[in-house]
């Protein structure tokens, strides 16, 4: 007999991992081995638009975890099933009986397909005499807990956030999880006994997700919980540097210690500036669960001698609020599952009339729109698998309200590109931009790409780095070369002309949203 913990793609850590901890407790209580299981399902990853960069990050973290789990006498076994619909049956009917296991633990995933799979696993387990426990772990406050005074789910962020923050104060138990699972020295024997069942070599890459830039990404986003903690420490304790916004790891040496001028202390203004290395860059680690939201807040609390700031008055308070967006969008997804089925939260916007224009879509993806800030952001996305929040919003708005292309095309492309791809956050960001989401940007508020560019890249350093055709431009021309330069000079740059006119596209978007459901 043994206990099995199913490690998911979003819980790639040992510390503060609810299902692993509970599984370990059970194994110790019964005096039987604990086995960790990881299911590779490339078919699933394709259907869910996982990027090769995220798969590469997952495989690197898995290798790191295998060693660490081994040190705790917990073998990590890998099985590969291409089609997700098979997974509950294969696990309950084949894997667990062949291990002689009646105890199965996993952390819940809130995306609708995954939730259905978990429900099927629990039901099959019950029918076959296996104790299947699917537990809340991903978020700081689990879905279903943040309610209005009338006991209803809240879809508007500000009241939701106030209710969420109160739960943190009143229920410190969310932070009190004992970090390390108990080791089980019997489990080591299971390695030999069961190894024939599994293919235990963690592959270097998966077919269809090959990642030629893996070495570069390893430098940029190093794997492992220890590295994630260093990334956080750098954000809490060091000064931002103007020259460090581009292709550098959040762990690049040379970061200057400073509490007063630390990245977090300057976050209120810094978070919107992309010409400096200002935000935490913790998103890939949070999205893969290499570090948990609870651990992140615990670290922040330690910095403030046990008191967690929340609210817009301080850098820390503002940052905690940003971290809570991750919980918010996951709560939205768990409460209104239609958002993870490609449907708008505000159903009245289901019939906005979109353009079909492959050339525009491709120009946006390739960073060749003739709008420097968009092109810089999209090229950065391709190279790093990551973008700063402000340029995610500006690039998304350009696709939806500038090019009038369906937001779902952009949502899919971001997922296929990001190392931090997360359905809830990505969908939330896109639906906010497209004015279709919970508490969205109203449809008549349309970002002006040029103004946004001047505000978020005031020195132009971001554009100069990512769009080398423009590296010698100064002043306003960096943001709008086509209109600011003589045509003959512009032509020499080898940079594309703007693919749309801002004013007419703005009017088109306003008309289409106002007259939703009607044809022009
Ligand atoms: P910081 O500013 O340091 O914030 C700390 C953490 O808070 C982030 O790591 C993230 O976990 C969370 N967070 C901050 N802002 C948000 C937000 N608006 N929504 C949800 N969580 C937030 N974030 C992802 O993790 N994965 C995605 O796939 C993703 N797609 C997005 C798509 C669009 C169109 C937009 C507008 C935003 C998207 N975001 C996504 C949210 C946000 O842009 C990133 O979390 C942030 O840029 C990551 O950088 P950071 O870690 O330095 O953030």
Boltz pocket constraint, residues with backbone or C-beta under 6 A from the ligand:
constraints:
  - pocket:
      binder: B
      contacts: [[A, 271], [A, 279], [A, 280], [A, 281], [A, 282], [A, 283], [A, 284], [A, 286], [A, 287], [A, 319], [A, 322], [A, 323], [A, 324], [A, 325], [A, 326], [A, 329], [A, 387], [A, 388], [A, 389], [A, 390], [A, 392], [A, 393], [A, 396], [A, 414], [A, 418], [A, 420], [A, 421], [A, 422], [A, 423], [A, 425], [A, 426], [A, 427], [A, 428], [A, 429], [A, 430], [A, 433]]
      max_distance: 6.0
